[in-house]
Amino acid sequence: MKFINDEFIDLVLSVVSEIPRGRVASYKQIAIMTGYPKNARQVGKVLSNADYYGDYPCHRVIHEDGSLVSFWDEQANLLEQEGITVVDNYVNMKIYRW
């Protein structure tokens, strides 16, 4: 997939909407779940514009290594409000992965 189309956007947002409170998923994980395992960056692109499509728990999507999104200071606070422990901008994926 060389571009982001409406079908891909819908798939990504559908998966993200199912991530339960207190859990996180990685961009790679979302890409795999949508059937496009090599499109983790495109997942990030979709989520960076998710406000345009509605209210989605994008704060629950982080990097595969557990690191939070750069330049989004509110993400750690939102995750901690859901009971997820954030240490030095990292989440323990072994504990909190969906």
All heavy atoms as an XYZ file, in Angstrom:
798
protein
N       0.861     -1.175      0.000
C       0.000      0.000      0.000
C       0.902      1.231      0.000
O       1.600      1.494      0.961
C      -0.887     -0.017      1.243
C      -1.685      1.220      1.446
S      -2.793      1.109      2.851
C      -4.104      0.196      2.106
N       0.887      1.970     -1.086
C       1.754      3.123     -1.223
C       1.095      4.406     -0.737
O       1.750      5.404     -0.555
C       2.194      3.282     -2.672
C       3.075      2.143     -3.135
C       3.537      2.344     -4.539
C       4.415      1.185     -4.948
N       4.938      1.306     -6.273
N      -0.194      4.377     -0.547
C      -0.910      5.563     -0.088
C      -1.970      5.124      0.917
O      -2.291      3.951      1.025
C      -1.551      6.300     -1.262
C      -2.498      5.438     -2.051
C      -3.850      5.416     -1.752
C      -2.039      4.638     -3.078
C      -4.725      4.613     -2.458
C      -2.916      3.823     -3.792
C      -4.252      3.810     -3.486
N      -2.486      6.083      1.608
C      -3.505      5.780      2.615
C      -4.876      6.027      1.985
O      -5.180      7.128      1.552
C      -3.307      6.666      3.857
C      -1.950      6.371      4.495
C      -4.423      6.443      4.856
C      -1.578      7.289      5.629
N      -5.696      4.973      1.955
C      -7.039      5.123      1.395
C      -8.081      4.989      2.506
O      -7.763      4.660      3.646
C      -7.273      4.121      0.259
C      -7.142      2.687      0.717
O      -7.517      2.334      1.843
N      -6.614      1.837     -0.148
N      -9.324      5.245      2.157
C     -10.407      5.226      3.144
C     -10.563      3.865      3.805
O     -10.854      3.779      4.991
C     -11.733      5.648      2.501
C     -11.775      7.129      2.160
O     -10.973      7.903      2.740
O     -12.618      7.519      1.321
N     -10.374      2.798      3.050
C     -10.500      1.453      3.618
C      -9.465      1.234      4.721
O      -9.783      0.726      5.795
C     -10.330      0.398      2.531
C     -10.405     -1.021      3.074
C     -10.118     -2.076      2.016
O      -9.972     -1.742      0.822
O     -10.029     -3.258      2.401
N      -8.228      1.633      4.454
C      -7.167      1.478      5.446
C      -7.458      2.338      6.681
O      -7.308      1.883      7.816
C      -5.805      1.838      4.845
C      -4.663      1.643      5.784
C      -4.239      0.370      6.138
C      -3.989      2.727      6.330
C      -3.178      0.178      7.016
C      -2.928      2.550      7.204
C      -2.527      1.267      7.544
N      -7.893      3.546      6.467
C      -8.235      4.443      7.579
C      -9.315      3.816      8.448
O      -9.196      3.766      9.675
C      -8.682      5.829      7.059
C      -7.502      6.552      6.409
C      -9.291      6.668      8.180
C      -7.889      7.779      5.605
N     -10.343      3.306      7.813
C     -11.435      2.667      8.561
C     -10.949      1.459      9.347
O     -11.365      1.246     10.489
C     -12.568      2.258      7.619
C     -13.330      3.446      7.049
O     -13.221      4.558      7.619
O     -14.029      3.260      6.035
N     -10.083      0.644      8.742
C      -9.539     -0.535      9.428
C      -8.743     -0.124     10.664
O      -8.923     -0.682     11.745
C      -8.644     -1.338      8.486
C      -9.329     -2.159      7.405
C      -8.298     -2.668      6.402
C     -10.086     -3.323      8.025
N      -7.866      0.842     10.498
C      -7.023      1.303     11.608
C      -7.887      1.837     12.748
O      -7.722      1.445     13.904
C      -6.016      2.381     11.137
C      -5.340      3.064     12.325
C      -4.985      1.773     10.207
N      -8.821      2.719     12.427
C      -9.649      3.322     13.468
C     -10.547      2.288     14.143
O     -10.797      2.372     15.347
C     -10.458      4.476     12.890
C      -9.618      5.660     12.394
C     -10.512      6.705     11.750
C      -8.771      6.250     13.497
N     -10.986      1.307     13.393
C     -11.803      0.237     13.969
C     -11.007     -0.566     15.000
O     -11.502     -0.840     16.094
C     -12.304     -0.679     12.852
O     -13.016     -1.760     13.394
N      -9.785     -0.920     14.662
C      -8.941     -1.677     15.598
C      -8.612     -0.825     16.817
O      -8.729     -1.283     17.957
C      -7.651     -2.172     14.906
C      -6.684     -2.765     15.915
C      -7.979     -3.207     13.840
N      -8.224      0.411     16.600
C      -7.849      1.297     17.707
C      -9.026      1.502     18.658
O      -8.847      1.532     19.880
C      -7.318      2.647     17.180
C      -7.163      3.661     18.295
C      -5.979      2.424     16.475
N     -10.224      1.579     18.123
C     -11.393      1.807     18.968
C     -11.650      0.634     19.916
O     -12.356      0.788     20.911
C     -12.631      2.082     18.119
O     -13.043      0.924     17.433
N     -11.088     -0.520     19.631
C     -11.297     -1.702     20.463
C     -10.235     -1.905     21.545
O     -10.374     -2.805     22.380
C     -11.382     -2.940     19.573
C     -12.612     -2.902     18.681
C     -12.820     -4.178     17.911
O     -12.386     -5.240     18.382
O     -13.434     -4.105     16.838
N      -9.188     -1.101     21.546
C      -8.157     -1.233     22.582
C      -8.787     -0.851     23.916
O      -9.269      0.264     24.079
C      -6.940     -0.330     22.306
C      -6.336     -0.623     20.934
C      -5.883     -0.521     23.410
C      -5.288      0.388     20.496
N      -8.805     -1.774     24.873
C      -9.469     -1.476     26.147
C      -8.675     -0.506     27.025
O      -7.446     -0.379     26.895
C      -9.594     -2.841     26.820
C      -8.571     -3.695     26.171
C      -8.308     -3.138     24.818
N      -9.389      0.160     27.920
C      -8.733      1.019     28.915
C      -7.702      0.197     29.670
O      -7.939     -0.969     29.977
C      -9.747      1.551     29.919
C     -10.653      2.636     29.384
C     -11.626      3.125     30.451
N     -10.958      3.672     31.616
C     -10.502      4.923     31.732
N     -10.665      5.758     30.733
N      -9.929      5.340     32.840
N      -6.577      0.812     29.960
C      -5.542      0.134     30.728
C      -4.647     -0.773     29.901
O      -3.814     -1.491     30.451
N      -4.804     -0.737     28.582
C      -3.976     -1.538     27.678
C      -3.438     -0.645     26.580
O      -4.003      0.404     26.268
C      -4.779     -2.671     27.046
C      -5.248     -3.695     28.023
C      -4.097     -4.498     28.528
N      -4.557     -5.509     29.484
C      -3.740     -6.162     30.257
N      -2.455     -5.951     30.214
N      -4.211     -7.053     31.092
N      -2.338     -1.080     25.973
C      -1.755     -0.366     24.847
C      -1.493     -1.350     23.707
O      -1.433     -2.558     23.922
C      -0.426      0.342     25.221
C      -0.654      1.450     26.228
C       0.613     -0.649     25.713
N      -1.347     -0.807     22.521
C      -0.972     -1.575     21.341
C       0.102     -0.778     20.614
O       0.198      0.438     20.769
C      -2.181     -1.802     20.438
N       0.896     -1.456     19.816
C       1.933     -0.762     19.050
C       1.434     -0.478     17.634
O       0.484     -1.101     17.152
C       3.207     -1.611     18.988
O       3.000     -2.741     18.157
N       2.095      0.446     16.975
C       1.780      0.751     15.581
C       1.914     -0.511     14.741
O       1.062     -0.806     13.901
C       2.711      1.840     15.038
C       2.538      3.164     15.720
C       3.434      3.592     16.696
C       1.467      3.985     15.406
C       3.264      4.802     17.329
C       1.289      5.205     16.032
C       2.200      5.606     16.993
O       2.016      6.801     17.632
N       2.982     -1.268     14.993
C       3.211     -2.515     14.265
C       2.074     -3.502     14.510
O       1.583     -4.152     13.583
C       4.544     -3.127     14.703
C       4.874     -4.429     14.031
C       6.207     -4.964     14.523
C       6.529     -6.307     13.903
N       7.821     -6.812     14.380
N       1.655     -3.626     15.751
C       0.566     -4.526     16.110
C      -0.718     -4.149     15.368
O      -1.426     -5.022     14.844
C       0.361     -4.467     17.619
C      -0.692     -5.373     18.183
C      -0.804     -5.236     19.703
O       0.072     -4.667     20.357
N      -1.883     -5.739     20.249
N      -1.021     -2.858     15.314
C      -2.212     -2.385     14.609
C      -2.089     -2.699     13.118
O      -3.041     -3.159     12.482
C      -2.445     -0.875     14.824
C      -2.591     -0.546     16.309
C      -3.633     -0.372     14.013
C      -3.759     -1.184     17.001
N      -0.909     -2.474     12.552
C      -0.690     -2.769     11.132
C      -0.933     -4.250     10.841
O      -1.608     -4.601      9.864
C       0.727     -2.366     10.724
N      -0.429     -5.113     11.683
C      -0.629     -6.555     11.509
C      -2.107     -6.898     11.607
O      -2.644     -7.656     10.793
C       0.197     -7.346     12.540
C       1.694     -7.213     12.225
C      -0.225     -8.811     12.582
C       2.609     -7.714     13.331
N      -2.788     -6.331     12.581
C      -4.204     -6.634     12.791
C      -5.090     -6.147     11.645
O      -6.167     -6.695     11.422
C      -4.673     -6.039     14.123
C      -4.038     -6.707     15.325
S      -4.477     -5.921     16.887
C      -6.111     -6.642     17.122
N      -4.645     -5.139     10.914
C      -5.428     -4.638      9.780
C      -5.133     -5.412      8.505
O      -5.784     -5.189      7.488
C      -5.159     -3.141      9.523
O      -3.780     -2.953      9.219
C      -5.579     -2.292     10.698
N      -4.136     -6.301      8.555
C      -3.775     -7.063      7.367
C      -2.686     -6.421      6.534
O      -2.384     -6.876      5.435
N      -2.072     -5.359      7.053
C      -0.997     -4.656      6.356
C       0.232     -4.592      7.262
O       0.577     -3.533      7.791
C      -1.442     -3.240      5.969
C      -2.589     -3.223      4.996
C      -3.901     -3.125      5.444
C      -2.357     -3.314      3.630
C      -4.959     -3.118      4.546
C      -3.415     -3.309      2.722
C      -4.711     -3.212      3.190
O      -5.748     -3.205      2.299
N       0.905     -5.716      7.456
C       1.972     -5.796      8.458
C       3.171     -4.871      8.224
O       3.913     -4.602      9.155
C       2.397     -7.266      8.406
C       1.943     -7.756      7.078
C       0.713     -6.969      6.742
N       3.334     -4.358      7.030
C       4.472     -3.482      6.742
C       4.111     -2.000      6.776
O       4.895     -1.155      6.374
C       5.059     -3.828      5.372
C       5.648     -5.221      5.324
C       6.263     -5.526      4.009
C       6.844     -6.938      4.022
N       7.532     -7.260      2.790
N       2.912     -1.701      7.277
C       2.429     -0.326      7.211
C       2.311      0.352      8.573
O       1.392      1.143      8.796
C       1.089     -0.294      6.482
C       1.229     -0.563      5.012
O       1.873     -1.532      4.618
N       0.640      0.264      4.184
N       3.223      0.082      9.480
C       3.178      0.704     10.805
C       3.276      2.226     10.717
O       2.590      2.937     11.460
C       4.286      0.145     11.693
N       4.096      2.736      9.818
C       4.219      4.196      9.677
C       2.912      4.818      9.190
O       2.537      5.907      9.620
C       5.356      4.565      8.723
C       6.715      4.385      9.336
C       7.789      4.835      8.349
N       9.101      4.595      8.892
C       9.863      5.532      9.440
N       9.421      6.761      9.508
N      11.047      5.235      9.916
N       2.231      4.116      8.304
C       0.960      4.626      7.812
C      -0.091      4.615      8.920
O      -0.964      5.487      8.953
C       0.490      3.817      6.604
C       1.256      4.122      5.336
C       2.597      3.389      5.244
O       3.001      2.662      6.148
N       3.300      3.590      4.150
N      -0.006      3.630      9.822
C      -0.898      3.633     10.989
C      -0.683      4.924     11.767
O      -1.631      5.593     12.170
C      -0.666      2.392     11.883
C      -1.384      2.541     13.220
C      -1.106      1.123     11.168
N       0.579      5.281     11.972
C       0.897      6.527     12.668
C       0.338      7.743     11.960
O      -0.179      8.668     12.599
N       0.414      7.747     10.644
C      -0.133      8.871      9.870
C      -1.640      8.982     10.077
O      -2.172     10.073     10.268
C       0.166      8.699      8.382
C       1.579      8.963      8.003
C       1.819     10.439      7.937
C       3.170     10.694      7.291
N       3.552     12.075      7.402
N      -2.326      7.849     10.017
C      -3.775      7.861     10.226
C      -4.086      8.415     11.614
O      -4.948      9.283     11.777
C      -4.378      6.450     10.065
C      -5.828      6.420     10.530
C      -4.270      5.986      8.618
N      -3.380      7.923     12.619
C      -3.675      8.335     13.990
C      -3.323      9.796     14.250
O      -3.953     10.441     15.084
C      -2.962      7.420     14.982
C      -3.419      5.958     14.931
C      -2.697      5.143     15.996
C      -4.918      5.830     15.073
N      -2.354     10.314     13.527
C      -2.004     11.730     13.717
C      -3.122     12.650     13.241
O      -3.168     13.819     13.620
C      -0.694     12.060     12.997
O      -0.873     12.049     11.593
N      -4.021     12.111     12.427
C      -5.166     12.893     11.926
C      -6.496     12.341     12.418
O      -7.546     12.682     11.871
C      -5.153     12.899     10.398
C      -3.967     13.639      9.847
O      -3.764     14.802     10.162
N      -3.171     12.968      9.044
N      -6.480     11.496     13.425
C      -7.698     10.807     13.873
C      -8.764     11.763     14.387
O      -9.953     11.457     14.282
C      -7.352      9.773     14.942
N      -8.377     12.899     14.923
C      -9.368     13.873     15.408
C     -10.335     14.282     14.300
O     -11.484     14.602     14.566
C      -8.689     15.116     15.966
C      -8.018     14.874     17.302
O      -8.294     13.826     17.926
O      -7.222     15.723     17.717
N      -9.866     14.244     13.087
C     -10.694     14.586     11.933
C     -11.860     13.613     11.768
O     -12.921     13.975     11.280
C      -9.825     14.598     10.675
C     -10.567     14.860      9.401
C     -10.975     16.141      9.058
C     -10.864     13.819      8.526
C     -11.670     16.386      7.884
C     -11.555     14.052      7.341
C     -11.953     15.338      7.029
O     -12.632     15.568      5.876
N     -11.647     12.358     12.202
C     -12.649     11.305     11.994
C     -13.539     11.062     13.208
O     -14.550     10.389     13.105
C     -11.953      9.991     11.617
C     -11.071     10.133     10.399
C      -9.696     10.201     10.524
C     -11.628     10.229      9.135
C      -8.889     10.354      9.401
C     -10.832     10.389      8.012
C      -9.460     10.441      8.156
O      -8.683     10.602      7.054
N     -13.157     11.558     14.346
C     -13.959     11.340     15.549
C     -13.081     11.187     16.772
O     -11.912     11.547     16.764
N     -13.654     10.610     17.809
C     -12.962     10.470     19.089
C     -12.456      9.032     19.242
O     -13.257      8.116     19.449
C     -13.912     10.839     20.231
C     -13.218     10.906     21.565
O     -11.994     11.114     21.598
O     -13.908     10.734     22.586
N     -11.155      8.840     19.116
C     -10.545      7.512     19.219
C      -9.453      7.533     20.286
O      -8.802      8.560     20.492
C      -9.946      7.096     17.869
C     -11.006      6.909     16.817
C     -11.382      7.958     15.988
C     -11.652      5.690     16.681
C     -12.377      7.793     15.039
C     -12.652      5.516     15.727
C     -13.007      6.576     14.915
O     -13.990      6.406     13.980
N      -9.223      6.405     20.952
C      -8.204      6.359     22.014
C      -6.783      6.185     21.459
O      -6.083      5.213     21.757
C      -8.650      5.144     22.838
C      -9.270      4.225     21.839
C      -9.973      5.146     20.860
N      -6.379      7.136     20.658
C      -5.072      7.063     20.009
C      -3.918      7.076     21.007
O      -2.822      6.603     20.698
C      -4.909      8.221     19.032
S      -6.142      8.206     17.735
N      -4.168      7.600     22.205
C      -3.119      7.645     23.221
C      -2.696      6.238     23.646
O      -1.629      6.061     24.209
C      -3.582      8.454     24.436
C      -4.743      7.867     25.146
N      -6.045      7.961     24.663
C      -4.824      7.159     26.301
C      -6.857      7.346     25.498
N      -6.152      6.849     26.503
N      -3.499      5.236     23.326
C      -3.190      3.849     23.684
C      -2.287      3.165     22.663
O      -1.954      1.998     22.815
C      -4.484      3.053     23.846
C      -5.349      3.573     24.980
C      -6.636      2.787     25.112
N      -7.494      3.447     26.090
C      -8.818      3.409     26.049
N      -9.444      2.727     25.106
N      -9.519      4.048     26.960
N      -1.888      3.869     21.625
C      -1.002      3.309     20.611
C       0.384      3.918     20.790
O       0.545      5.137     20.776
C      -1.540      3.560     19.186
C      -0.637      2.895     18.164
C      -2.971      3.043     19.059
N       1.366      3.035     20.971
C       2.743      3.467     21.232
C       3.703      2.675     20.342
O       3.274      1.808     19.577
C       3.093      3.301     22.729
C       3.017      1.841     23.153
C       2.160      4.160     23.590
C       3.433      1.592     24.606
N       4.978      2.959     20.471
C       5.981      2.256     19.675
C       6.166      0.828     20.180
O       5.895      0.517     21.340
C       7.311      3.011     19.711
C       7.216      4.385     19.124
N       7.120      4.610     17.780
C       7.173      5.605     19.714
C       7.033      5.899     17.556
N       7.060      6.530     18.719
N       6.641     -0.031     19.311
C       6.823     -1.453     19.612
C       7.705     -1.684     20.838
O       7.504     -2.638     21.589
C       7.418     -2.178     18.390
C       7.583     -3.659     18.537
C       6.274     -4.438     18.616
O       5.210     -3.931     18.210
O       6.323     -5.579     19.088
N       8.678     -0.804     21.052
C       9.584     -0.961     22.207
C       8.989     -0.414     23.504
O       9.636     -0.438     24.551
C      10.936     -0.312     21.928
C      10.868      1.209     21.802
O       9.755      1.778     21.852
O      11.938      1.826     21.643
N       7.760      0.099     23.433
C       7.106      0.641     24.620
C       7.270      2.133     24.807
O       6.716      2.712     25.747
N       8.023      2.770     23.922
C       8.236      4.210     24.063
C       7.004      4.987     23.582
O       6.280      4.556     22.689
C       9.479      4.665     23.306
O       9.359      4.411     21.924
N       6.802      6.127     24.221
C       5.676      6.985     23.882
C       5.999      7.823     22.651
O       7.142      7.914     22.224
C       5.331      7.895     25.063
C       4.987      7.205     26.382
C       4.530      8.236     27.404
C       3.938      6.130     26.202
N       4.971      8.455     22.132
C       5.115      9.311     20.966
C       5.909     10.560     21.345
O       5.621     11.192     22.366
C       3.717      9.706     20.430
C       3.831     10.655     19.259
C       2.933      8.465     20.058
N       6.858     10.920     20.527
C       7.635     12.139     20.760
C       6.740     13.359     20.583
O       5.833     13.355     19.746
C       8.789     12.233     19.755
O       9.631     11.124     19.895
N       6.985     14.371     21.360
C       6.294     15.657     21.252
C       4.797     15.586     21.567
O       4.040     16.425     21.104
C       6.515     16.283     19.860
C       7.949     16.361     19.472
C       8.476     15.534     18.492
C       8.804     17.240     20.114
C       9.809     15.595     18.143
C      10.140     17.318     19.778
C      10.646     16.488     18.793
N       4.364     14.579     22.307
C       2.970     14.515     22.745
C       2.981     14.300     24.254
O       2.790     13.212     24.751
C       2.209     13.408     22.036
C       0.732     13.404     22.318
C      -0.004     14.419     22.858
C      -0.182     12.336     22.084
N      -1.320     14.052     22.969
C      -1.460     12.775     22.501
C      -0.051     11.060     21.573
C      -2.586     11.976     22.410
C      -1.177     10.263     21.478
C      -2.427     10.726     21.888
N       3.226     15.389     24.969
C       3.396     15.329     26.421
C       2.161     14.799     27.135
O       2.265     14.174     28.182
C       3.747     16.719     26.964
C       5.070     17.227     26.415
O       5.941     16.391     26.092
O       5.226     18.455     26.304
N       0.985     15.017     26.598
C      -0.257     14.605     27.235
C      -0.449     13.083     27.233
O      -1.199     12.546     28.047
C      -1.439     15.276     26.529
C      -2.755     15.047     27.219
C      -3.908     15.708     26.478
O      -3.723     16.227     25.377
O      -5.007     15.686     27.039
N       0.222     12.373     26.331
C       0.024     10.931     26.212
C       0.303     10.201     27.522
O      -0.493      9.354     27.945
C       0.885     10.350     25.094
C       0.595      8.878     24.844
C       1.421      8.288     23.724
O       2.512      8.751     23.413
N       0.880      7.257     23.087
N       1.400     10.514     28.178
C       1.739      9.847     29.437
C       0.658     10.081     30.477
O       0.244      9.143     31.178
C       3.088     10.337     29.951
N       0.166     11.285     30.573
C      -0.881     11.610     31.532
C      -2.159     10.823     31.248
O      -2.788     10.285     32.159
C      -1.165     13.117     31.521
C      -2.152     13.529     32.576
O      -2.099     13.056     33.709
N      -3.067     14.408     32.212
N      -2.550     10.745     29.990
C      -3.759     10.003     29.611
C      -3.623      8.517     29.958
O      -4.561      7.896     30.466
C      -4.039     10.178     28.120
C      -4.480     11.572     27.676
C      -4.467     11.684     26.156
C      -5.852     11.903     28.234
N      -2.451      7.952     29.695
C      -2.229      6.536     30.012
C      -2.235      6.309     31.524
O      -2.823      5.340     32.010
C      -0.918      6.053     29.400
C      -0.892      5.991     27.868
C       0.513      5.687     27.369
C      -1.892      4.972     27.342
N      -1.595      7.197     32.253
C      -1.554      7.053     33.714
C      -2.948      7.172     34.320
O      -3.259      6.499     35.301
C      -0.584      8.070     34.312
C       0.857      7.700     34.024
C       1.872      8.759     34.424
O       1.494      9.947     34.585
O       3.050      8.393     34.567
N      -3.814      7.984     33.738
C      -5.198      8.096     34.212
C      -5.947      6.775     34.061
O      -6.931      6.535     34.744
C      -5.940      9.196     33.456
C      -5.514     10.587     33.840
C      -6.229     11.646     33.007
O      -7.260     11.400     32.394
N      -5.646     12.838     32.971
N      -5.472      5.927     33.168
C      -6.094      4.617     32.945
C      -5.401      3.510     33.734
O      -5.695      2.341     33.549
C      -6.074      4.280     31.450
C      -6.924      5.218     30.635
C      -7.021      4.809     29.175
O      -6.502      3.740     28.792
O      -7.635      5.564     28.400
N      -4.448      3.887     34.587
C      -3.771      2.908     35.420
C      -2.523      2.304     34.819
O      -1.967      1.339     35.354
N      -2.058      2.844     33.715
C      -0.842      2.355     33.065
C       0.355      3.106     33.641
O       0.370      4.331     33.674
C      -0.919      2.550     31.540
C      -2.064      1.705     30.975
C       0.404      2.206     30.874
C      -2.352      1.943     29.514
N       1.335      2.360     34.099
C       2.544      2.968     34.650
C       3.476      3.378     33.515
O       3.811      2.566     32.649
C       3.277      1.972     35.578
O       2.369      1.583     36.616
C       4.518      2.593     36.173
N       3.879      4.637     33.535
C       4.813      5.175     32.550
C       6.073      5.583     33.290
O       6.017      6.380     34.226
C       4.216      6.387     31.800
C       5.223      6.961     30.816
C       2.920      6.005     31.100
N       7.206      5.025     32.888
C       8.494      5.336     33.513
C       9.443      5.830     32.427
O       9.721      5.101     31.462
C       9.090      4.098     34.222
C      10.445      4.439     34.823
C       8.132      3.575     35.279
N       9.922      7.049     32.580
C      10.844      7.652     31.604
C      10.307      7.548     30.173
O      11.030      7.214     29.232
C      12.227      7.006     31.687
C      12.912      7.267     33.011
O      12.681      8.341     33.603
O      13.667      6.385     33.470
N       9.022      7.828     30.014
C       8.340      7.801     28.720
C       8.295      6.419     28.075
O       8.254      6.288     26.845
C       8.934      8.830     27.756
C       8.502     10.226     28.108
O       7.355     10.447     28.505
N       9.401     11.180     27.995
N       8.298      5.385     28.898
C       8.169      4.005     28.424
C       7.063      3.291     29.192
O       6.860      3.532     30.376
C       9.472      3.219     28.623
C      10.502      3.484     27.564
C      11.375      4.552     27.689
C      10.591      2.681     26.432
C      12.335      4.813     26.712
C      11.536      2.923     25.450
C      12.401      3.993     25.593
O      13.329      4.254     24.626
N       6.397      2.380     28.487
C       5.385      1.510     29.074
C       5.918      0.080     28.955
O       6.456     -0.303     27.910
C       4.045      1.641     28.307
C       3.058      0.577     28.738
C       3.460      3.028     28.507
N       5.764     -0.705     29.985
C       6.200     -2.100     29.945
C       5.200     -2.895     29.100
O       4.094     -3.185     29.540
C       6.289     -2.669     31.361
C       6.864     -4.055     31.396
O       6.746     -4.823     30.448
N       7.500     -4.386     32.508
N       5.625     -3.253     27.897
C       4.740     -3.955     26.964
C       4.379     -5.357     27.467
O       3.333     -5.880     27.107
C       5.366     -4.024     25.578
C       5.517     -2.664     24.905
S       3.941     -1.850     24.587
C       3.508     -2.582     23.008
N       5.236     -5.955     28.288
C       4.939     -7.279     28.811
C       3.749     -7.244     29.753
O       3.020     -8.211     29.887
C       6.162     -7.854     29.535
C       7.291     -8.203     28.613
C       8.462     -8.761     29.399
C       9.618     -9.066     28.456
N      10.793     -9.580     29.177
N       3.539     -6.109     30.390
C       2.428     -5.967     31.334
C       1.185     -5.400     30.677
O       0.068     -5.880     30.911
C       2.839     -5.052     32.520
C       3.978     -5.695     33.303
C       1.654     -4.746     33.413
C       4.586     -4.774     34.361
N       1.344     -4.394     29.829
C       0.195     -3.611     29.364
C      -0.227     -3.867     27.910
O      -1.222     -3.313     27.461
C       0.458     -2.128     29.550
C       0.618     -1.762     31.013
C       1.863     -1.459     31.540
C      -0.491     -1.739     31.858
C       2.011     -1.128     32.880
C      -0.353     -1.411     33.193
C       0.903     -1.112     33.693
O       1.040     -0.780     35.026
N       0.513     -4.706     27.184
C       0.128     -4.939     25.765
C      -1.244     -5.591     25.692
O      -1.558     -6.505     26.421
C       1.126     -5.838     25.051
C       0.782     -6.008     23.565
C       1.648     -7.032     22.848
N       3.041     -6.663     22.803
C       3.610     -5.937     21.830
N       2.866     -5.473     20.859
N       4.890     -5.675     21.860
N      -2.045     -5.101     24.764
C      -3.384     -5.626     24.515
C      -3.296     -6.939     23.795
O      -2.571     -7.191     22.917
C      -4.168     -4.593     23.735
C      -5.502     -5.025     23.232
C      -6.459     -5.716     23.915
C      -6.066     -4.755     21.949
N      -7.564     -5.894     23.137
C      -7.347     -5.312     21.908
C      -5.595     -4.109     20.817
C      -8.179     -5.236     20.791
C      -6.417     -4.010     19.720
C      -7.696     -4.576     19.715
